[in-house]
């Protein structure tokens, strides 16, 4: 075999190896999903401005912790009112998370913060019957029904994909309320 023939075969083999090692597949990234659970505080003891939870409300708070224990919650928000903080406390203790405390009517700043700082995470927000629908709508763009004063068992799951429309699912937890 001549040197030029050996050289030509080496070039041909190298070219085949090069072509075989290159790939036409594209690197794709998995879209990020942000999941936010939004609840109204559990049953309150009195109608006082900053009342704690009743015994029924404390049981509901424990039921919320059970319901969300395995969902991967990474951040918890509540208002300055003790009833929202007490509603999320059993889950926060179980997951060893600190509760981020915000003003009760700071809906817009909460929504912006979640969209900016909690992207790709699972979040729990405890609000009030007059703020929960606004929080859900601010996050998803979808209106939800007002929460009657006597209803405490609604749990909204808002899923925000990086691309595409948000989805809102209405769930329940604890003992059903009428």
Secondary structure, DSSP 8 states (H G I E B T S, - for coil): --HHHHHHHHHHHHHHHHHHH-----------EEEEEEEE---BSSSSTT--B-HHHHHHHHHHHHHHTTTT--EEEEESSHHHHHHHHHHHHHHT--EEEE-TT-HHHHHHHHHHHSTTSEEEEEE-TTTHHHHHHHHHS-------TT---EEEEEEEESSS--EEEEEE-SS---
